């Protein structure tokens, strides 16, 4: 298992009451599961669940070392020790 840093932004950071934390897993999905296990209030903001079907909420962006996982293997993307995962909710402003 890899130990990585996950960084939370905007309302995700406010809900979790922390901006970054260390979590372990083998894939992005493992890391996000560990995140929502630690902060259950984030679950419905990060995941869409329909029966046994699970996917990221359409408006959430997840970046692994600066690369959007949508251009990788999405939730199945492998992580390595020292990686950084950023989770971004939608933001607006002017």
N, C-alpha and C positions, 0 to 999 in steps of 0.2 A: 504494500500500500504506500501511496505517496502522501507526503505531508505538504499541503499547499496553503497559500494565503488567499482568502476570499475577501474581496472588498465590496461593500454595499454602498449604494448611492441613493440620494433623495429620500423618499418615504420609506424605502426598505431599511435604510440606516436608522431612521427615526423609530420605526416599529421595533427593530432588533435592539435599539439603544446601544449600538456599537457600529463602528465603521469598517472594522476588519477583524478577522479571526482566523485561527489556524484550524484546518479540518483535514481529515484523511480519507482517501478513497482511491479507486483505480480509474474511474471515469468521471466525467462531468456530472453524470446522473448520480453517482455515489456521493459526490461532494454536495450536490444540491439536496439530496435526501438527508445528509448529515446536518445541513443548514436548517431545513424545516423541522427536523427532529429537535434541534436545539431551540429553534424559534418557530413553534407551530403556527403562529399568526401569519407567517410569511407564506404558508403552503398555498393558499388560494390566490395569492398574488404572483406566485412563480409557476405553478402547475395548473393545467386544465385536466380534469379527470372525467372520463366518460366510461363507466364500467371499469374494465381492466385496461382501457386505453389511457395512456399518459403522455402528455406533451407539454412543452413550455407554453405559457400564455403567449399569444401572438404578439403582444406589445413589449414583452421582456427581451432585452438583448443581453447575451452572455458572451464575454470575451475571455479567451484563454491567451495569456501573454500578448494581449493587444489584437488578437485575431478573432473575428466573430465565429462562434461555433457553427453558425448556419452554413458557413463555407468550409466546414470540416466534416466531422462525423456526428454533428449535433450532440445529443445527450450521450452517445456512445464514444465520444472523443476521449482518448486516453490522457491521463495526467501524469506528470513526473514530479519528483521531489523538487521543491523550490518554485514550482509554477505559481502564477498569479491568476486568479479568476475574478473578473469584475462582473457584477450583476447590476444592470441599469433598467429601471422602470421608465415608462414614458415621462418625458419632461416637456414643459412648454414655457414660453416666456417671450419676452421681447427684447 
